[in-house]
Amino acid sequence: MVERMAEDNARVAFFGYMYGWSPEFSAWYDERRESYLKEARRILNKNATNDEIDEEIQNELEAWND
């Protein structure tokens, strides 16, 4: 959840939209990863509901069981 939000926010900052990954973006994001993770944690700590967190956990468990 944190990683996805951080990556989505970084892609919007880099490309102007959420989709895509390129070698240039990868290098750019590598240098900024910690700041995007920190910001994603701050946002999620403030705004994520227990239901959203439970759903994310359930999705991870299902992925591991596939």
Number of C-alpha atoms within 10 A of each C-alpha: 15 17 13 11 17 21 20 18 18 22 21 13 11 14 12 10 12 14 10 10 11 9 8 9 14 13 11 14 18 9 9 13 17 12 13 19 19 13 16 21 18 12 13 15 11 9 10 12 11 9 9 12 13 11 12 13 13 12 12 12 11 10 9 8 7 5
